[in-house]
Amino acid sequence: MRYPLSSITIIFALVLATSYVASAQETLPLLDNVEPFLTTKKEFEARYGAPVGKNGVDVFRYLVSGDKIDVEYSAGLCTESRPYRLKKGVVLSYSIRFAKPILLKDLSIDFKRFSKDTSGDFPQVYQLINDTDGIVLRVYQDPQESGTDTVFQIVKAADIETKKAMQCPLGRGGPKWN
């Protein structure tokens, strides 16, 4: 079977992008085999067990090795609050709140890929945001001790390209244009 050159180019680009994202995330303590927009609730729970509670409508809490993990699942195709073409019960994002925080300096990450957001309610807490890969690090900065910034939470969502590709069409829960 022959494939058009444009299809082969797109597939090659996706493979390269996936391998790059995977290599960029290898040093972050993310969940194994959990990929936002691909992993289902059934698959997640087969690997990590049943939830211990709920945190909102479609957010379930799990305890894994002492860490609290909140997983947000899709409510269905093109809902108003989550305008993506995903069936019900697919992981939209997850956050890991570490029982034992990790020193930021112990993570081997490319800080150029992250932007710093200090606009939160607490002056000692900031976020490092990487929209390209769908990663947010929530960090506590001790005002008394330099170099002891600790990551107390990581949020993993779909990367920006996947979100764009899976977005619902205009008028079906998708973006509203004025």
Long-range contacts (C-beta under 8 A, 24 or more apart in sequence): 17-161, 21-133, 21-159, 24-109, 24-110, 24-113, 24-133, 25-133, 25-135, 27-107, 27-108, 27-109, 28-107, 28-109, 28-135, 28-154, 29-96, 29-98, 29-102, 29-154, 30-96, 30-154, 30-156, 31-64, 31-69, 31-94, 31-96, 31-156, 34-91, 34-94, 34-156, 35-91, 36-91, 36-92, 36-93, 36-94, 36-134, 36-156, 36-157, 36-158, 36-162, 37-84, 37-86, 37-90, 37-91, 37-92, 37-158, 37-162, 37-163, 37-166, 38-90, 38-91, 39-90, 39-91, 40-89, 40-90, 40-91, 41-71, 41-73, 41-89, 41-90, 41-91, 42-89, 44-71, 44-91, 58-92, 65-99, 66-99, 66-100, 67-96, 67-97, 67-98, 67-99, 68-96, 68-97, 68-99, 69-94, 69-95, 69-96, 69-97, 70-94, 70-95, 70-97, 77-168, 77-173, 78-168, 78-172, 78-173, 78-174, 79-173, 80-173, 82-173, 83-167, 83-168, 83-172, 83-173, 83-174, 83-175, 84-163, 84-166, 84-167, 84-168, 85-166, 85-167, 85-168, 86-166, 92-157, 92-158, 93-134, 93-155, 93-156, 93-157, 93-158, 94-155, 94-156, 95-153, 95-154, 95-155, 95-156, 96-153, 96-154, 96-156, 97-152, 97-153, 98-151, 98-152, 98-153, 98-154, 101-140, 101-150, 101-151, 101-152, 102-150, 102-151, 103-148, 103-149, 103-150, 103-151, 104-137, 104-139, 104-149, 104-150, 104-151, 105-147, 105-149, 107-137, 107-151, 131-160, 132-159, 132-160, 133-159, 134-158, 134-159, 134-160, 134-162, 134-163
